[in-house]
Amino acid sequence: MSDGVRFFSAGPLSLFMIIILVGLVIILIPLLILGMIGAAFTRLGFSWISALTVVLLMLIGSFVNFPVYRIRRDVIRVSQDQASVFGVCVPCTSAQVWDTIISLNLGGAVIPVCICLYMIYHALLITGTSLVFTVCAGITVVSIITYASTRLMNCAGIQVPLLIPGLTALLVSLLLAGGTGLAAAVTAFVSGTTGVLLGGNIANLYRIKDLEVSEVSFGGAGTFGSVFICCILPALIA
């Protein structure tokens, strides 16, 4: 010890144990999160194998987009070249065309919609047709809130807030279903995922042509996180 300062030297074994500990944390945390998400889906009626399969398909499918439509827009830009007209230098203009591709994301749109249809079908067999009104009302409310909170950014596309749609779906489903249970969970799941796609993506379709983006993915970048949260939160009230 010198001047009240203590020095400690870690040996090779201690350093090796620290590296192993960090590696275990890096590996175990994603597995723990994946297990929690799988447990959430099992509370919605899925088996463990089907729940983990759905989660993995959504995560892997988030990188897959299916082009469905192309928006063509003509934009006039002023170039830096100049031409002489009657002795006066004026800038030349040239017309260029940009295409914006509208696509469906496999993990954030196609799979969640299929799960919604599956859950509604089985819930109707148990609860009856009264669930239809509850789900439609929930979708309407979540779509309106999502549309009002979604932001469109040049060169970035559609940005749906991460937590607002999911929390709105939870509150609406609790009020409409009269408490927790299967009906409330199905309402929250369907209204959340469908409301994000309707209010965040489809309702803003007419504004996409004003954004300087090459592709807008429904359920993809800017939307997938919100859809994924809406798939997990309903398990809290199942």
The 8 nearest C-alpha neighbors of each residue, nearest first, counted from 0:
[[1, 5, 4, 3, 2, 6, 7, 8],
 [0, 2, 3, 4, 5, 6, 7, 8],
 [3, 1, 4, 0, 5, 6, 7, 8],
 [2, 4, 1, 0, 5, 6, 7, 8],
 [5, 3, 1, 2, 0, 6, 7, 8],
 [6, 4, 0, 3, 7, 1, 2, 8],
 [5, 7, 4, 8, 0, 1, 3, 9],
 [8, 6, 9, 5, 10, 0, 4, 13],
 [7, 9, 10, 6, 13, 11, 5, 14],
 [10, 8, 13, 7, 14, 11, 12, 15],
 [9, 11, 13, 12, 8, 14, 15, 7],
 [10, 12, 14, 13, 15, 9, 16, 8],
 [13, 11, 15, 14, 10, 16, 9, 17],
 [14, 12, 16, 15, 10, 11, 9, 17],
 [15, 13, 17, 11, 12, 16, 18, 10],
 [14, 16, 12, 18, 13, 17, 11, 19],
 [17, 15, 19, 13, 18, 14, 20, 12],
 [16, 18, 20, 14, 19, 15, 21, 13],
 [17, 19, 15, 21, 16, 20, 22, 14],
 [20, 18, 22, 16, 17, 21, 23, 15],
 [21, 19, 17, 23, 22, 18, 16, 24],
 [22, 20, 24, 18, 23, 19, 17, 25],
 [21, 23, 19, 25, 20, 24, 18, 26],
 [24, 22, 26, 20, 25, 21, 27, 19],
 [23, 25, 21, 27, 22, 26, 28, 20],
 [24, 26, 22, 23, 27, 28, 21, 29],
 [25, 27, 23, 24, 28, 29, 22, 30],
 [28, 26, 30, 24, 29, 23, 25, 31],
 [27, 29, 31, 30, 26, 24, 25, 32],
 [30, 28, 32, 31, 27, 33, 26, 25],
 [31, 29, 33, 27, 28, 32, 34, 26],
 [32, 30, 28, 34, 33, 29, 27, 35],
 [31, 33, 29, 35, 34, 30, 28, 36],
 [32, 34, 30, 36, 31, 35, 29, 37],
 [35, 33, 37, 31, 32, 36, 30, 38],
 [36, 34, 38, 32, 37, 33, 39, 31],
 [35, 37, 39, 33, 38, 34, 32, 231],
 [36, 38, 34, 50, 40, 51, 39, 35],
 [37, 39, 35, 41, 36, 40, 34, 42],
 [40, 38, 234, 36, 37, 42, 41, 231],
 [39, 41, 43, 37, 42, 50, 38, 45],
 [40, 42, 45, 38, 43, 44, 46, 39],
 [43, 41, 40, 39, 44, 234, 237, 38],
 [42, 44, 40, 41, 45, 234, 237, 39],
 [43, 45, 41, 42, 46, 40, 118, 50],
 [46, 44, 41, 50, 40, 43, 49, 47],
 [45, 47, 49, 41, 48, 50, 44, 40],
 [48, 46, 50, 49, 41, 51, 37, 45],
 [47, 49, 51, 50, 46, 52, 45, 37],
 [48, 50, 52, 46, 47, 51, 45, 53],
 [51, 49, 47, 37, 53, 52, 40, 48],
 [52, 50, 54, 37, 48, 53, 49, 55],
 [51, 53, 49, 55, 50, 54, 56, 48],
 [52, 54, 56, 50, 51, 55, 49, 57],
 [55, 53, 51, 57, 56, 52, 58, 50],
 [54, 56, 58, 52, 57, 53, 59, 51],
 [57, 55, 53, 59, 54, 58, 60, 52],
 [56, 58, 106, 60, 54, 55, 59, 61],
 [59, 57, 55, 61, 60, 56, 106, 54],
 [60, 58, 56, 61, 57, 55, 62, 106],
 [59, 61, 106, 105, 57, 63, 62, 58],
 [60, 62, 106, 58, 59, 63, 105, 107],
 [61, 63, 60, 59, 64, 104, 106, 105],
 [64, 62, 60, 61, 105, 104, 65, 106],
 [65, 63, 104, 103, 102, 105, 66, 62],
 [64, 66, 102, 103, 67, 104, 63, 105],
 [67, 65, 102, 101, 68, 64, 103, 100],
 [68, 66, 102, 101, 65, 103, 69, 100],
 [69, 67, 101, 100, 66, 70, 102, 99],
 [68, 70, 100, 99, 101, 71, 98, 67],
 [71, 69, 99, 98, 100, 72, 68, 208],
 [72, 70, 98, 97, 69, 99, 73, 96],
 [71, 73, 97, 96, 74, 98, 70, 208],
 [72, 74, 96, 95, 97, 75, 71, 94],
 [73, 75, 95, 96, 94, 76, 72, 97],
 [76, 74, 94, 93, 95, 73, 77, 92],
 [77, 75, 92, 93, 78, 74, 94, 95],
 [76, 78, 92, 91, 93, 79, 75, 90],
 [79, 77, 80, 92, 91, 76, 90, 93],
 [78, 80, 81, 90, 77, 91, 92, 76],
 [81, 79, 78, 91, 90, 82, 92, 77],
 [82, 80, 90, 89, 91, 88, 79, 83],
 [83, 81, 88, 89, 90, 84, 91, 80],
 [82, 84, 88, 87, 86, 89, 85, 81],
 [85, 83, 87, 86, 88, 82, 89, 81],
 [86, 84, 87, 83, 88, 82, 89, 81],
 [85, 87, 84, 83, 88, 82, 89, 81],
 [86, 88, 84, 83, 85, 89, 82, 81],
 [89, 87, 83, 82, 81, 84, 86, 90],
 [88, 90, 81, 82, 87, 83, 91, 84],
 [91, 89, 81, 80, 82, 92, 79, 78],
 [90, 92, 81, 80, 78, 82, 77, 89],
 [93, 91, 77, 78, 76, 90, 94, 75],
 [92, 94, 76, 75, 95, 77, 91, 78],
 [95, 93, 75, 74, 76, 92, 96, 73],
 [96, 94, 74, 73, 75, 93, 97, 76],
 [95, 97, 73, 72, 74, 98, 94, 71],
 [98, 96, 72, 71, 99, 73, 95, 74],
 [97, 99, 71, 70, 213, 100, 72, 69],
 [100, 98, 213, 70, 214, 69, 212, 101],
 [99, 101, 69, 214, 68, 215, 213, 70],
 [102, 100, 68, 215, 69, 66, 67, 216],
 [101, 103, 66, 216, 65, 67, 64, 217],
 [104, 102, 217, 65, 64, 216, 108, 105],
 [103, 105, 64, 219, 218, 108, 107, 106],
 [104, 106, 60, 109, 63, 108, 107, 61],
 [107, 105, 57, 60, 61, 110, 104, 108],
 [106, 108, 218, 223, 104, 105, 219, 61],
 [107, 109, 218, 104, 111, 105, 110, 106],
 [108, 110, 105, 112, 111, 113, 106, 107],
 [109, 111, 113, 112, 106, 108, 105, 114],
 [112, 110, 114, 113, 108, 109, 115, 107],
 [113, 111, 115, 114, 109, 110, 108, 116],
 [112, 114, 110, 116, 115, 111, 117, 109],
 [115, 113, 117, 111, 112, 116, 118, 110],
 [116, 114, 112, 118, 113, 189, 117, 119],
 [115, 117, 119, 113, 114, 118, 120, 112],
 [116, 118, 114, 120, 115, 119, 113, 121],
 [117, 119, 115, 121, 120, 116, 122, 114],
 [120, 118, 122, 116, 121, 117, 123, 115],
 [119, 121, 117, 123, 118, 122, 116, 124],
 [120, 122, 124, 118, 123, 119, 117, 125],
 [121, 123, 119, 125, 124, 120, 126, 118],
 [124, 122, 127, 126, 125, 120, 121, 128],
 [123, 125, 121, 122, 127, 126, 120, 128],
 [124, 126, 122, 123, 127, 121, 120, 182],
 [125, 127, 123, 122, 124, 130, 128, 129],
 [128, 126, 123, 129, 125, 124, 130, 122],
 [127, 129, 130, 131, 123, 126, 132, 124],
 [130, 128, 131, 127, 132, 133, 126, 123],
 [129, 131, 133, 128, 132, 134, 127, 126],
 [132, 130, 134, 129, 133, 128, 135, 123],
 [131, 133, 135, 134, 130, 129, 136, 128],
 [134, 132, 130, 136, 131, 135, 175, 137],
 [133, 135, 137, 186, 131, 136, 132, 130],
 [136, 134, 138, 132, 137, 133, 131, 139],
 [135, 137, 139, 133, 134, 138, 132, 140],
 [138, 136, 134, 190, 140, 139, 135, 171],
 [139, 137, 190, 194, 135, 141, 136, 140],
 [140, 138, 136, 142, 137, 141, 135, 143],
 [139, 141, 137, 143, 142, 138, 144, 136],
 [140, 142, 194, 144, 138, 143, 139, 145],
 [143, 141, 198, 194, 145, 139, 140, 144],
 [142, 144, 146, 140, 145, 141, 198, 147],
 [145, 143, 141, 147, 146, 142, 148, 140],
 [146, 144, 142, 148, 198, 147, 143, 199],
 [145, 147, 198, 143, 199, 149, 144, 148],
 [146, 148, 144, 145, 149, 143, 198, 150],
 [147, 149, 145, 146, 144, 150, 160, 159],
 [150, 148, 159, 146, 147, 158, 145, 199],
 [149, 151, 158, 157, 152, 148, 159, 160],
 [150, 152, 157, 156, 158, 149, 153, 155],
 [153, 151, 155, 156, 154, 150, 157, 210],
 [152, 154, 210, 155, 211, 156, 151, 212],
 [153, 155, 211, 212, 156, 152, 210, 213],
 [156, 154, 152, 153, 212, 157, 151, 158],
 [155, 157, 152, 151, 154, 153, 212, 215],
 [158, 156, 151, 221, 150, 159, 152, 155],
 [157, 159, 221, 150, 149, 151, 222, 160],
 [158, 160, 149, 222, 221, 199, 161, 157],
 [161, 159, 162, 163, 149, 158, 225, 148],
 [160, 162, 225, 224, 163, 159, 164, 228],
 [163, 161, 165, 164, 160, 166, 225, 228],
 [162, 164, 166, 165, 160, 167, 161, 145],
 [165, 163, 167, 166, 162, 145, 191, 168],
 [166, 164, 229, 168, 167, 162, 163, 191],
 [165, 167, 169, 163, 168, 164, 162, 170],
 [166, 168, 164, 170, 165, 169, 163, 171],
 [167, 169, 187, 191, 165, 171, 166, 170],
 [170, 168, 166, 172, 187, 167, 171, 173],
 [171, 169, 173, 167, 172, 168, 166, 174],
 [170, 172, 174, 168, 173, 169, 167, 175],
 [171, 173, 183, 175, 187, 169, 174, 186],
 [174, 172, 178, 170, 176, 171, 177, 175],
 [175, 173, 171, 177, 172, 176, 170, 178],
 [174, 176, 172, 177, 173, 171, 133, 183],
 [177, 175, 183, 173, 172, 178, 174, 182],
 [176, 178, 174, 175, 173, 179, 183, 172],
 [179, 177, 173, 176, 174, 180, 183, 172],
 [180, 178, 236, 183, 237, 173, 181, 177],
 [181, 179, 237, 183, 182, 236, 184, 178],
 [180, 182, 184, 237, 183, 185, 179, 43],
 [183, 181, 185, 184, 180, 186, 176, 130],
 [182, 184, 186, 172, 176, 180, 181, 185],
 [185, 183, 233, 237, 181, 187, 186, 182],
 [186, 184, 188, 182, 187, 183, 189, 181],
 [185, 187, 134, 183, 189, 184, 172, 188],
 [186, 188, 168, 184, 172, 190, 169, 185],
 [189, 187, 185, 191, 186, 233, 190, 230],
 [188, 190, 186, 115, 191, 192, 187, 193],
 [189, 191, 138, 137, 194, 193, 187, 188],
 [192, 190, 168, 194, 229, 188, 189, 193],
 [191, 193, 226, 195, 194, 189, 229, 190],
 [192, 194, 196, 190, 195, 191, 189, 197],
 [195, 193, 142, 141, 138, 197, 191, 190],
 [196, 194, 199, 192, 198, 193, 197, 145],
 [195, 197, 200, 193, 199, 194, 198, 201],
 [198, 196, 201, 194, 195, 200, 199, 202],
 [199, 197, 142, 146, 202, 145, 195, 194],
 [198, 200, 195, 146, 196, 145, 197, 149],
 [199, 201, 196, 203, 202, 197, 217, 198],
 [200, 202, 197, 204, 203, 198, 196, 199],
 [203, 201, 198, 204, 200, 197, 199, 146],
 [204, 202, 201, 200, 206, 205, 199, 207],
 [203, 205, 201, 206, 207, 202, 200, 208],
 [204, 206, 203, 207, 208, 202, 201, 209],
 [207, 205, 203, 204, 208, 209, 210, 151],
 [208, 206, 209, 210, 204, 205, 203, 156],
 [207, 209, 210, 206, 205, 70, 72, 99],
 [208, 210, 207, 206, 211, 153, 205, 212],
 [211, 209, 153, 207, 208, 212, 154, 156],
 [210, 212, 154, 153, 209, 213, 208, 156],
 [213, 211, 154, 214, 210, 99, 156, 155],
 [212, 214, 99, 100, 98, 211, 215, 97],
 [215, 213, 100, 99, 212, 101, 216, 102],
 [216, 214, 101, 100, 102, 156, 217, 99],
 [215, 217, 102, 219, 103, 104, 218, 101],
 [218, 216, 103, 219, 104, 200, 102, 108],
 [217, 219, 107, 108, 223, 222, 104, 216],
 [220, 218, 216, 223, 104, 222, 217, 107],
 [219, 221, 222, 223, 216, 218, 158, 215],
 [220, 222, 158, 159, 157, 223, 219, 224],
 [223, 221, 218, 219, 159, 220, 225, 224],
 [224, 222, 219, 218, 107, 226, 225, 227],
 [225, 223, 227, 226, 222, 161, 228, 221],
 [226, 224, 161, 228, 227, 223, 222, 229],
 [227, 225, 229, 223, 192, 228, 224, 107],
 [226, 228, 230, 224, 229, 225, 223, 231],
 [229, 227, 225, 231, 230, 226, 232, 165],
 [228, 230, 165, 226, 191, 227, 231, 232],
 [231, 229, 227, 228, 188, 232, 226, 233],
 [232, 230, 228, 229, 233, 234, 39, 36],
 [231, 233, 234, 229, 235, 230, 228, 165],
 [234, 232, 184, 235, 187, 188, 236, 231],
 [233, 235, 237, 39, 232, 236, 42, 231],
 [236, 234, 233, 232, 237, 39, 184, 231],
 [235, 237, 179, 234, 233, 184, 180, 183],
 [236, 180, 184, 234, 181, 235, 179, 42]]
